[in-house]
């Protein structure tokens, strides 16, 4: 690789880690949004607002 093996494989490793972590972060974000919506709906119901 002409002396660039560390750069090439390091870049490949960083990209692989990013691709592996992305679905986990998306799942967490979705869970957080759903929890937030549930809390908001619960607060609205406690205040007597209809949903």
Buried (B, 14 or more C-beta within 10 A) or exposed (E): EEEEEEEEEEEEEEEEEEEEEEEEEEEEEEEEEEEEEEEEEEEEEEEEEEE
